[in-house]
Amino acid sequence: MYRRVAIIGGGAAAAALLSELAERAPPGAALHLDWYTGGGRPGRGVAYGTDSPRHLLNVRAASMGMFTGKPQGFLDYARRLDPSLAGTDFLPRRLYGDYLESEVARALALARARGVDVRVVPFAADALVPEADGVTVVRGEEQARADAAVLALGALPAQPLAGVDADALAGGRYVTDPWALLAQPSTVPAPEQAVVIGLGLTAVDVLLELAARWPATHFVALSRHGRLPESHLPAASAPADDGGALVDALREAPQLRRWLRLLREAAAASADWRTVIDSLRPHTQGLWAELPAEERARFLRHARWAWERARHRMPPQVAEEITALERAGRLERRRGRVQAVRAAGADRLRVTLAPARGRPAQTLEGGLVVQTVGLDTDLRRTAHPLLRQLVVNGHALPDPLGLGVQAEPDGRLRHDGEAWPRLFAIGSLLRGTLWESTAMPEIRQQARSLAERLLAG
Ligand SMILES: Cc1cc2nc3c(=O)[nH]c(=O)nc-3n(C[C@H](O)[C@H](O)[C@H](O)COP(=O)(O)OP(=O)(O)OC[C@H]3O[C@@H](n4cnc5c(N)ncnc54)[C@H](O)[C@@H]3O)c2cc1C
């Protein structure tokens, strides 16, 4: 068993790992945990730090438990507050944050009772030095040696799109981090028109929140295909089968074109295509592992957007609210790829869209432009200080397709043709290895396996 473990990250993944370790540590074990939370309310992280009641989970309550052994844990928590809630409901993310905080408090109390020493460090770790027999964690002047360290850093801080010029960034009217804007809306005056770049689930959150706060603002939201995420069905649709036959057919020849044809055929033969997508979820990591590198790259180029729309769906009530905004003429969707964003006078930005199929370049103007282009996991161009340090020093290798770090399926980071024995990652950083690695159902599984491994030593 590793006696001292450093957990680096303040979100749900770190909280799940801490809780699993506290739960599983043998009585009397001399276990020390150094938890670097990066500040903020420990456990909530980015997704569950929102205070808005409009921001809903995109997974039904019954599947959002923090522990593999208790997938209904969140539902039980929510029902203690309101017995009328159902497992099929999409509940507010801030309520989920409350649940995470309560689980963290429970884990800390359990740890104390079991003699597990937890040191919560409310700061970011600055640097790591992995070695064969341990990892040194550097924060400011302090260097702490651990037997093992786990990176639970979530997605990377968003970078402005190429083509956004310095004046646009300097004026504060181009927003790269939408969550910071939503946390402090009063600092920005209501614009006549706002442009939202991206049309995924983050764009949907941003549109609903800003439309409520600025009732007179008109919104233009754009993406390459101009399409919103699909919507969940009002009631849960259980997969018609376990996906086994389809998975076997996919495995026979892992080629993207063939896979897409098989998926289209399966969807056409099912009562609802969502059941086909959902039946693949337990198999996605295995399928991704079998897909050759060039086919993965092809998937990212040609099919990623369609997969994300179908896989990461909006709750039905959210879809209705977005439709209502469109019907009221307050939201317009456009197809296009952003070529440039420049200042157009003191109080406006001009967004130029690349010319497409014989059409000339189009421009849009807005008093505010918000970038919501999905989770950033590209280590090759990140500004995240700790990850930059790891990459620059050769301790971590960026995934060649921009999907986090190169790692083994058990989370150990690779470097120089081998894996560090005691440096692990969990969550979004493992997308290159696992693809499906950002949501709670996968993260809680990783937390469980990793806790068992760390305690086994
Ligand atoms: C808007 C949004 C909605 C989502 N909705 C759902 C949903 O409904 N259901 C679902 O299952 N999943 C959802 N997800 C997926 C989400 O990624 C996971 O559920 C989960 O929040 C991931 O937690 P995490 O701990 O991996 O990452 P994060 O929540 O991003 O936490 C990472 C933490 O690490 C900290 N950190 C960064 N650098 C350092 C450092 N150097 N030292 C110490 N700490 C550091 C950060 O400050 C942050 O607190 C959503 C994601 C987003 C962005």
The ligand as an SDF file (V2000), in Angstrom:
LIG
                    3D

 53 58  0  0  0  0  0  0  0  0999 V2000
  -20.8120   22.4970  -17.9680 C   0  0  0  0  0  0  0  0  0  0  0  0
  -20.6200   21.0450  -17.7570 C   0  0  0  0  0  0  0  0  0  0  0  0
  -21.7040   20.2330  -17.4600 C   0  0  0  0  0  0  0  0  0  0  0  0
  -21.5200   18.8670  -17.2290 C   0  0  0  0  0  0  0  0  0  0  0  0
  -22.6040   18.1030  -16.9150 N   0  0  0  0  0  0  0  0  0  0  0  0
  -22.4290   16.7950  -16.6240 C   0  0  0  0  0  0  0  0  0  0  0  0
  -23.5260   15.9730  -16.2350 C   0  0  0  0  0  0  0  0  0  0  0  0
  -24.6570   16.4060  -16.1930 O   0  0  0  0  0  0  0  0  0  0  0  0
  -23.2740   14.6670  -15.9270 N   0  0  0  0  0  0  0  0  0  0  0  0
  -21.9990   14.1480  -15.9910 C   0  0  0  0  0  0  0  0  0  0  0  0
  -21.8190   12.9660  -15.6710 O   0  0  0  0  0  0  0  0  0  0  0  0
  -20.9580   14.8980  -16.3840 N   0  0  0  0  0  0  0  0  0  0  0  0
  -21.1410   16.1990  -16.7000 C   0  0  0  0  0  0  0  0  0  0  0  0
  -20.0690   16.9580  -17.0740 N   0  0  0  0  0  0  0  0  0  0  0  0
  -18.7590   16.3140  -17.2040 C   0  0  0  0  0  0  0  0  0  0  0  0
  -17.8290   16.6760  -16.0580 C   0  0  0  0  0  0  0  0  0  0  0  0
  -16.5830   16.7930  -16.7080 O   0  0  0  0  0  0  0  0  0  0  0  0
  -17.7360   15.6290  -14.9600 C   0  0  0  0  0  0  0  0  0  0  0  0
  -18.9950   15.2530  -14.4830 O   0  0  0  0  0  0  0  0  0  0  0  0
  -16.9350   16.1210  -13.7440 C   0  0  0  0  0  0  0  0  0  0  0  0
  -17.3660   17.3820  -13.3180 O   0  0  0  0  0  0  0  0  0  0  0  0
  -15.4790   16.1460  -14.0090 C   0  0  0  0  0  0  0  0  0  0  0  0
  -14.8200   16.4370  -12.8150 O   0  0  0  0  0  0  0  0  0  0  0  0
  -13.2510   16.6130  -12.7560 P   0  0  0  0  0  0  0  0  0  0  0  0
  -12.8920   16.5990  -11.3360 O   0  0  0  0  0  0  0  0  0  0  0  0
  -12.6290   15.6050  -13.6470 O   0  0  0  0  0  0  0  0  0  0  0  0
  -12.9730   18.0090  -13.4480 O   0  0  0  0  0  0  0  0  0  0  0  0
  -13.2900   19.5170  -12.9950 P   0  0  0  0  0  0  0  0  0  0  0  0
  -14.6620   19.6580  -12.4730 O   0  0  0  0  0  0  0  0  0  0  0  0
  -12.9180   20.3790  -14.1470 O   0  0  0  0  0  0  0  0  0  0  0  0
  -12.2970   19.7800  -11.7810 O   0  0  0  0  0  0  0  0  0  0  0  0
  -10.9150   19.9600  -11.9400 C   0  0  0  0  0  0  0  0  0  0  0  0
  -10.4390   20.7790  -10.7790 C   0  0  0  0  0  0  0  0  0  0  0  0
   -9.0190   20.7710  -10.7380 O   0  0  0  0  0  0  0  0  0  0  0  0
   -8.5790   22.0340  -10.3210 C   0  0  0  0  0  0  0  0  0  0  0  0
   -7.1800   22.2310  -10.7310 N   0  0  0  0  0  0  0  0  0  0  0  0
   -6.7030   22.5450  -11.9510 C   0  0  0  0  0  0  0  0  0  0  0  0
   -5.3640   22.6380  -11.9170 N   0  0  0  0  0  0  0  0  0  0  0  0
   -4.9700   22.3560  -10.6650 C   0  0  0  0  0  0  0  0  0  0  0  0
   -3.7080   22.2780  -10.0040 C   0  0  0  0  0  0  0  0  0  0  0  0
   -2.5530   22.5320  -10.6380 N   0  0  0  0  0  0  0  0  0  0  0  0
   -3.6680   21.9520   -8.6910 N   0  0  0  0  0  0  0  0  0  0  0  0
   -4.8290   21.6870   -8.0180 C   0  0  0  0  0  0  0  0  0  0  0  0
   -6.0520   21.7630   -8.6050 N   0  0  0  0  0  0  0  0  0  0  0  0
   -6.1260   22.0920   -9.8920 C   0  0  0  0  0  0  0  0  0  0  0  0
   -9.5520   22.9840  -10.9760 C   0  0  0  0  0  0  0  0  0  0  0  0
   -9.5420   24.2190  -10.3270 O   0  0  0  0  0  0  0  0  0  0  0  0
  -10.8560   22.2360  -10.7980 C   0  0  0  0  0  0  0  0  0  0  0  0
  -11.4490   22.5380   -9.5700 O   0  0  0  0  0  0  0  0  0  0  0  0
  -20.2300   18.3280  -17.3250 C   0  0  0  0  0  0  0  0  0  0  0  0
  -19.1380   19.1410  -17.6480 C   0  0  0  0  0  0  0  0  0  0  0  0
  -19.3240   20.4870  -17.8500 C   0  0  0  0  0  0  0  0  0  0  0  0
  -18.1310   21.3530  -18.1660 C   0  0  0  0  0  0  0  0  0  0  0  0
  1  2  1  0
  2  3  1  0
  2 52  2  0
  3  4  2  0
  4  5  1  0
  4 50  1  0
  5  6  2  0
  6  7  1  0
  6 13  1  0
  7  8  2  0
  7  9  1  0
  9 10  1  0
 10 11  2  0
 10 12  1  0
 12 13  2  0
 13 14  1  0
 14 15  1  0
 14 50  1  0
 15 16  1  0
 16 17  1  0
 16 18  1  0
 18 19  1  0
 18 20  1  0
 20 21  1  0
 20 22  1  0
 22 23  1  0
 23 24  1  0
 24 25  2  0
 24 26  1  0
 24 27  1  0
 27 28  1  0
 28 29  2  0
 28 30  1  0
 28 31  1  0
 31 32  1  0
 32 33  1  0
 33 34  1  0
 33 48  1  0
 34 35  1  0
 35 36  1  0
 35 46  1  0
 36 37  1  0
 36 45  1  0
 37 38  2  0
 38 39  1  0
 39 40  1  0
 39 45  2  0
 40 41  1  0
 40 42  2  0
 42 43  1  0
 43 44  2  0
 44 45  1  0
 46 47  1  0
 46 48  1  0
 48 49  1  0
 50 51  2  0
 51 52  1  0
 52 53  1  0
M  END
$$$$
